[in-house]
């Protein structure tokens, strides 16, 4: 009985050691990229085969776009908060709610236009096939063509 218990414990220890070793080896390239200064964009360099000059230009585009993106996110948040306050304060659909909905839609459309311009600018810095692939990947996340009424009401808010 003790042999069986020792064998089971040894099997668990070896399985955990094997998993830990595999995990460390499998995640080493990513952990290495992220630990470098500016490493959050290293995946882009690797995935889209960017040379140093391309990577520097794309980093510059991202640095220039970041403040505008932050401002846009703040505007979206403010518009959503305003709409939410009006919805909670009213028992029916009012002209103020309609105006707040219009404001939300316009701010989100402005953000989407700016983001798409940025994505196309980044893609233009890449080799044509990589740029096309990048634009397709990013626009799939921006456009969300599969978003329907059914997915909105059936999926929990994130």
CORDA-V126192 format. One record per residue. RES is the residue in one letter. PHI is phi in degrees with one decimal (999 if undefined). Layout:
res=RES phi=PHI
res=RES phi=PHI
This chain:
res=X phi=999
res=X phi=-66.7
res=X phi=-61.8
res=X phi=-65.2
res=X phi=-64.2
res=X phi=-64.3
res=X phi=-64.3
res=X phi=-64.9
res=X phi=-63.3
res=X phi=-61.9
res=X phi=-63.7
res=X phi=-64.6
res=X phi=-62.0
res=X phi=-66.3
res=X phi=-64.3
res=X phi=-64.2
res=X phi=-64.0
res=X phi=-64.2
res=X phi=-62.6
res=X phi=-59.4
res=X phi=-63.2
res=X phi=-60.8
res=X phi=-58.4
res=X phi=-61.6
res=X phi=-67.7
res=X phi=-70.1
res=X phi=-100.0
res=X phi=-58.7
res=X phi=-60.5
res=X phi=-67.5
res=X phi=-62.0
res=X phi=-64.8
res=X phi=-61.1
res=X phi=-72.4
res=X phi=-80.5
res=X phi=-76.3
res=X phi=-62.9
res=X phi=73.2
res=X phi=-66.6
res=X phi=-63.7
res=X phi=-105.0
res=X phi=-61.9
res=X phi=-59.3
res=X phi=-64.2
res=X phi=-59.6
res=X phi=-70.6
res=X phi=-65.8
res=X phi=-111.1
res=X phi=51.8
res=X phi=-86.0
res=X phi=-78.0
res=X phi=-59.0
res=X phi=-64.1
res=X phi=-61.2
res=X phi=-61.9
res=X phi=-64.4
res=X phi=-64.3
res=X phi=-68.8
res=X phi=-59.9
res=X phi=-62.9
res=X phi=-58.6
res=X phi=-65.1
res=X phi=-62.7
res=X phi=-70.3
res=X phi=-80.7
res=X phi=-54.2
res=X phi=-62.6
res=X phi=-64.3
res=X phi=-63.9
res=X phi=-60.4
res=X phi=-62.7
res=X phi=-65.4
res=X phi=-62.1
res=X phi=-63.8
res=X phi=-63.8
res=X phi=-62.4
res=X phi=-60.5
res=X phi=-64.5
res=X phi=-64.0
res=X phi=-65.1
res=X phi=-63.0
res=X phi=-60.2
res=X phi=-61.0
res=X phi=-61.3
res=X phi=-61.0
res=X phi=-65.2
res=X phi=-63.7
res=X phi=-68.8
res=X phi=-86.1
res=X phi=-121.4
res=X phi=-97.7
res=X phi=-144.0
res=X phi=-75.6
res=X phi=-106.0
res=X phi=-59.9
res=X phi=-66.0
res=X phi=-64.9
res=X phi=-59.6
res=X phi=-64.9
res=X phi=-67.7
res=X phi=-63.7
res=X phi=-59.1
res=X phi=-63.9
res=X phi=-60.1
res=X phi=-62.2
res=X phi=-66.2
res=X phi=-65.2
res=X phi=-66.5
res=X phi=-65.3
res=X phi=-60.7
res=X phi=-62.7
res=X phi=-61.9
res=X phi=-61.5
res=X phi=-63.1
res=X phi=-66.2
res=X phi=-63.9
res=X phi=-59.7
res=X phi=-63.6
res=X phi=-60.9
res=X phi=-65.2
res=X phi=-65.2
res=X phi=-64.9
res=X phi=-60.3
res=X phi=-68.0
res=X phi=-81.8
res=X phi=-97.8
res=X phi=-58.5
res=X phi=-51.3
res=X phi=-68.1
res=X phi=-71.4
res=X phi=-63.0
res=X phi=-62.0
res=X phi=-63.2
res=X phi=-63.1
res=X phi=-61.4
res=X phi=-63.6
res=X phi=-63.3
res=X phi=-71.1
res=X phi=-67.8
res=X phi=-61.8
res=X phi=-85.5
res=X phi=-87.3
res=X phi=-82.8
res=X phi=48.0
res=X phi=-66.3
res=X phi=-88.4
res=X phi=-75.1
res=X phi=-128.9
res=X phi=-56.2
res=X phi=-62.1
res=X phi=-71.2
res=X phi=-66.3
res=X phi=-82.8
res=X phi=-95.6
res=X phi=-96.1
res=X phi=-67.7
res=X phi=-64.0
res=X phi=-97.5
